[in-house]
């Protein structure tokens, strides 16, 4: 199907959409196919091979444990944090996996085969699942790629998936692949960018369902913050990174009792940090468009709801409208990155994750602050232009340093980009399409050391223990 707003904003668990959500989803699909094909009861052994970035940083990203949960039949958008903890503890203590929730197999994290130096042709995030019977005969085998944002592609079906995508886009009332096409629709239809996205979304669900779904997405973002602010101590993983959000929140409540506009950046920083600290601990977050960049859009949307002009007089319905329009406009820009480039840190570096999220957030904010389509496009362009070349070099392979702070910095960039665009008339020298193409080409030229492998940058220049 054509990429939609609910593909870009999906509910899952941390710490990584490409290394946790995608692998869990692929494992769950494989498990379901074992059941539907009738071979599940014959399975006596399992083999999981992880390649490239999944193998290099899998331990820090929770890849292996996510795959175990997927093989048991759990999906990232449905599993709850308590279920995650209970099942992983049971597997660790018993050494037994319930394949597809039914067949017990002696299998755990230590049994997975890691091939960090082997990169499969399609994508650096590759994984192969193989099951055999008691005689050692292969029953079923499948290779999947986690291509960013929780999206997965099966080996051998890339062309078919691309054809299906193109055909489904043809069914949309106002299909677009580029910002130029999007702006042309806005001009010819007299609609905003959020309106164009809404028209397309209505091709597959009712407007009431779209509104309810987007408001639910934001409620999960809010819930993520609430849970994070109650946690204290160190983040898991061995880096001994201290959670800062709870202390910052307590200080803000003391210093800013009346929500003074001068504290807007402190609140934006707080929301971004809270979301990404929860993500780093494997909590429930909204992929926006990735887990590593999950804090940016909630933080900028918080700004829109609490500090944008006129929001102090807004009704609840007005605030809901802001949420819906913001996410639709941000989603439209996210489609452009999925169509023309990538949102995978393992493919193009952090410019594809934090950069695309900052660009999407800038567009969403410009939209709800009354920007014209040209100004919204300009806001998205400014935000990405100043994230070009951003590397993905997490220390210890954990989504903590520099990822957590990077979300707060990118959120502020998005707000500034929107404000700059709104002070202009929408005309600018560099188009959003040109910046997206540049991001894609920069990612291709970037050394693999700086693309989520923990083999370069801060990951090797800072001692992880």
N, C-alpha and C positions, 0 to 999 in steps of 0.2 A: 504494500500500500504506500501511497505518497506520504512523505514525512509530515506529521501534523504536530500540533501543540502538545498533545498528550504523549507523543513519542519523545519530545524534547524535555518535557517535565514529567518524569515518572518517579514513583515512590520505590525506594529500595533501601539497602543497608550499606553502611560505609565499610571501608574507607575509599573505595575507588569504583567508578562506574565501569571502566574498562577492565580492571583487574579483579573486581569482586562481583559486581552485578552481572556483567556479561558472561563470565565463566560459570556463575551459578545458573544463569538462564540456559546456557548451552548444555550443561550437565543435566538439568531438568528435562530439556527437550530429548536428550539421548535416553534418559531413563523412561520417559513416556513412550518412546518408540520401541523400547525393549518389550514393554507391556503390549502395545498395540500390534506388534509383529508376531507375538506368540512365543518368543524365545526366552522370556524372562526366567521361567522355571528351569530352563536348561543351563543357566549361567552358573559356572563354578569358579571363575576367576575374572578379575578386572585389571586392566592396565590403563593408566592415565599418563600421557606424555605432554609436558609443557615446554613451549619453545620461546626463544627470544626474551622479550621484556617480561612476559608472564613468569618465566623461570628465574630471571635475574632479580626481580623485585617482588616475587610472589609472596614470600613469607611476610614482608612488611606490609603488603597490600591485602592480606587475608585471602589470597587467591585459593590456596589449597583447602582451607576450611570452607570457603564458599562453594567449591566444587563438591565437597563431601555432602553439604546440605542439598545442593542441586541433584546429586545422584540419589538422594533419598526421596526426591520428588518435590522439594520446596522451591517456590518461585520467589524472587527478591521482592516483588511488589506485594506479596501476600504474607510472608513470614514476619512474625513479630519478634522484637528483641529478646523477650523471655524464651521464646522457642529456640532462637539461635543459641543462647547460652545452654539451655537444657540438652539439646541434641548434641552439641559439640562436646559437652562434658560426658555424656553417655558414650559417645564414640571413643573418646580418649580413654575412658576407664575400662570399657569392654574390649576395645580393639576391633569392634565389629560395626560394619556399615549395613544399614537396611536398604539394599538396592531397590529403587522404585517403591520404597516403603514396605517391601514384602520379603525380599530374599536376603537373609543374613550372609554377609561376606566378611572374612577377616581382612580389613583394609583400613588404612589411615593415612595421615599426611606423609609419614616417612616412606610410604610405598610408592609415591608418585615419582616419575622419572623426569628430572630437570635437565633441559638442554638450552642453557642461556646463550650459547654461542651459535646455535642453529636458528636461523630465521627463515621461515617458510616464505615462498614467493608472494603470497597474497598480502600478508600483514605480519608485523612483528609479534602480535599477540595471538599465537596459534596454540591449539590444544587438540590432542587426539584421544578418543576414548575407544577402547577395544575390550570386548568380552569374549570368553571362550568357554567351552563345555568341559566336562570332567576328563575327556580324552585329549584336551589341548587344542581342539579344533576351533577355529575362529567362527563365532556366531554373528557378530556384527561389529562394524568399525566405522567411525565417523570423525572427521576433522572439522573444527569450527574456528572462526576468527572473531575475536572481540574487537570491534572496530571503533570503539569510543561511544560514550554516552549510554552504555548498556546495550547497544545494538550488536547483533551477532549475524554472521554470514557463514553458511556451510560451504566447505570446499567442494568445487564441482558444480555448484549452483549459483555462482556469481553472475553469470550471464543471464540466467533465468530470473534471478532476483532483480537485476537491473531492468530487464524487459518488463517484468510485472510492475516495477516502480514507474516506468515511463507510461505504461498503459493506464495505471491508476491516476497518474497526473492528468492524463487526457480527459479523465472523467470529472475533474474539478471544474467548477464554473469559471474560475479565474486563476489558472495555473501560472506559476512563475518559477524561474530558476535563478534569475539574476535580479539585482536591485533595480536595474533599468526596466525590466519587465514589470516588476512590482510597482514602480512609480508610474509607469504607463497605465496600468490598471487604475491606479488612484486618480490619475488625470481624466481618463475616459469615463470612469464611473462616478466621479465626484465623491469618492470615498476616502477615508483615512486608511493607514496601513493596518490598524487593528480591524477595521471594517472588512478589508479584503480578506484577512485571515479568517474572520468569522464567517464570511460567505463560503469559503472553502471548507471550513469545519462542518458547516451545516449540510454538506454533501453526505456525511456519514453519521450524523447524530443531530438531535433537535437542539434548538438554541437554549432551551431550558436545561438540557443535559450538559451542554457545553458550559454554561454559566455555573451550574452546580459542581461540575467536575473541576473547574478552575478555582472556585472558592474552596473546594476540598483540598486541592493542591496547596493553597496558601495556608489553610488550617494546619496541614502537616508541617509546613515551614515554621509556623508559629509554635506548634507543639514541640518541634525539634529544639527551638530556642528555650522554651520553658523547661524541658528536661535537662538541657545542658547547664542552665543556670543553677540547677540544684546539685550538680555534681561538683566535687572538689578533689584536690589531690593531683596526682600525676597521670598523664596519658599513658596507655599501655604501649609496650614495644621496646622499652629499654633505653630510650633517649633521655628519659627523666624530664620531659617537657611538662611544665606546670600549667594547669588550667588557669587561665586568667579571667575568663568571663564572669564567674561568680563574684570575685572581688571587685571587678570593674563595675558590675551592676550595683553592688552595695554602695560603692562610692558615688555613682551617678544619682542614685536615689536620695542621697544626702545632699549633694551639691546642686542638683537640678530638680527641685521639687515641683516647679511650675512649667517644665518643658520649655526652657528658654532656648530660642533659636540659636544662640551662640554655642550650644552644646550639640548641634546636629551631628558633627563629625564624630564625637565621642559615642553617640548612640549608634551611628552607622558602623563604627569600628566594633562596638560591642556585639551587634547582631551578626556581623560577618565572623567574628571570632567564635561566638557561641555555636553557630551552625557547624563551623569546621572543626571545632573541638569535639562536638558530638559525632561528626563524621569520622574523625580520627580514632574514636573509641569504638567504631563499628556500629554506631547507633542508626536510628531510622531517619533518613533524610530524603529530600527531593533532588533527584538528578537534574541539574539546571545550568547548562545541559549535561554536565558531568558531575561526579561527586567531588573531585578535587577542586572544583570551582563552585560548589553548592552554596556558599555563603554570600556570593555577590548579589544575585538577584533578590533574595530575601532582604538584604541590607538596604539596597536602593529602593525597593518597594516600601520598606519601612519609612524611609525618608519621604517618599511620595505621600504616604498616608499621614505622616505626623508633622512634616515641615514644609511641604509645598504650600504655596499661597492659597488661602481659602479653606484649607482642610480643617481648621479649628471650628468652622461653622458647618461642616459636612454632616449629613445624616448617615445612618448605617447603610442605606441603599446607595448613597453617593460613594461611600467608601468601597462597597462591593463593586460598583461600576469601575472604580479606579483599579481595583485588583484585576478584574476581567480584561479591561482594555490594556493595562500594562502587560499582562502575560501574553495576550494575543499579539501585540506589537513586538514584544521581545521574541515570541515564537516565530514570527515572520522572518525576523533577521536570523534566527537560528537555522531556519530552513536554508537560507542562502549559504551558510557555512557548511552545512551537511551536503548541499548540492554541489558546491564549487570547490570545497577544500576538505577540511577534516576537523573534528573536535576531539581527536585522540592525541593525548600527550606522547604516546609511544610512536606516533606517526609524524607529528609536526612540532613536538615540544609543547611547552605550557602556553604558548601563544594560541594554540588551538583549544585550550581549556579555559584558563583564566582570561585570555584575550577575547575569545568569542563570548564568554559570559559577560564581560565588561561591556562589550559592544551591544549585546542584547539588552542589558540593563539600561544603557544610555538611551537606546531607542524607546524602551518602555517608558522611561521617565519623561523624555521629550514628548511622547504621545500624550500622556495624561496631564502634562503641563501646557497643553494647547498647541503643540508644534504642528506645523504643516507636514505633509509627507516628505517634502524636500528637507525640512529641518530635522525630522526624525532620522532620515537616511544620513544626514550630515553628522548627527550625534553618534550614530553607530560607527561611522567612518573614523571620526576623531578618536574614539575610544580604542579601536583596533590599531590605528596607525601608531599609537604610542604604547602598544604592547608587542609590536613586531619584533621577532627574534628572541622572545622570551623562552628560556630553556626550562626543561623539566629535569631537575637534578636533586630529588629528595634524599636527604641524609638517611642512611640506613634503609632506603627503600620504603620509608614510612611517609604517609601523607600528613606530615607535621611541620617540618622545617625544610623549605621556606613556605610551604603551602598555606598554612593557616593565616599568617600575617599578609601573605600575598593577596588573599581574598579581600582583606580590609583595604589595602592600598588600591586594588582594582575597583572596588566599590566607589571610593572617592574619585577615582579617575572617571568613572562612568557619570557621576553626578556633575563633575566639572565639564565633561564633554557635552552633556545635555544643555547645561547653562550656556556654554560657548555657542552651541548651535542655535539656541533660542534667541541669542543676541544678534544673530545674522539673519539673512533672508533666505537661507537654504542653498544659495549658490556657493560653490567651493571648487578648488582646483583639482583635487584628487577625489575620485568617486569611490563609493563603498566597494563596488565590484573590483576596481583596480587594487584596492587594499587587500581584499580577500584573495585574489590571485597571487599577490605578492606574498601573503602569508603562506599560501600553499607552496610556492616555489622556495621560499625561505626554509620551510620545513624539509623539503626534499634535499636542500643543500646542507642542512644542519648535520653535524656529526652525530652518529648514533649514540655517542657518549652522553649527549644532552637530551635524549629522548626517552626518559623513564627507564633507564637501565641501571642507574646508581653507579655508573662507571666514569662519571666526569663531574666537573663543577663542584658545588658544595658537598656533594656525596663523597668525594674523595679527598677534598681539602679540609674537611672538618671531621675530627675523630668522632665516631658514632657511639663510643662507649666510655 
